[in-house]
Amino acid sequence: MNAMVHSVRVGKLSLGGGQPLFLIAGPCVIESERHALMLATRLRDAARALRVPFIFKASFDKANRTSLKSYRGPGLVAGLEILARIKKKCGVPIVTDVHDASQVGPAAEVCDIIQIPAFLSRQTDLLVEAGRSGAAVNIKKGQFLSPWDIRHAVEKVESAGSHRILVTERGTSFGYNNLVVDMRGLAVMKETGYPVILDVTHSLQLPGGEGTHSGGQPQFIETVARAGVAAGADGVFMEVHENPARALSDGPNALRLDRFKPLARNLRDLGRFIRRLK
């Protein structure tokens, strides 16, 4: 498959359509404003030094945690206020996820990209509202969906008049508490005509694997990221933390901050090579 992918404008960036590989990175959830700002600044500086297009990601709420007792984040109002200040101070595009149609409007006032979580990728009202928002929409493919079924989610966003859409592969359920990435799916998802992202972090998650929280396989982050870029991903999504063992969410499959720049350099160079082959 060699689908024609059109670029999507996000802020000053053009994503996909043969443009340079872009990176989406940040903590799984906002732990504090100071912490999120520190990560945004460090990640932005590393990406700028490498001349890699960069988008900062953090969630104001994680509504799908394994346990009721797990940390969810500061909430919609406080979280968006933090993201607005980070956007102003760091000068980078922002992406955050929403879990309900009522959250879309407020999130779109602050964020450049509205992200639809994988578990909600069939929620029609949420997808249509995101399409109406004016923000770009990143749809994460549910781990229960085939790559060709993502077209139905795309059509729901398009029905609201939006064509600023991104689609993200984040692994497919492979038995209990395990996921696997079929790299053929990246080519299939490109048939939508929109840029395709590989979410390395959640592809290496072991859902509910630790009983009260999810586990992960961070030792494979570099391997899966390189494989995705080689397979033609337009962008790579990674959650990053300076001390994953102490992260309040998704620590077991987060990339350690000091490994971000070396990996970003490697992926940038690999992306340039792959694009020259076309």
Order of alpha helices (4+ residues) and beta strands (2+ residues): beta-beta-beta-alpha-beta-alpha-beta-alpha-beta-alpha-beta-alpha-beta-beta-beta-alpha-beta-alpha-beta-beta-alpha-beta-beta-alpha
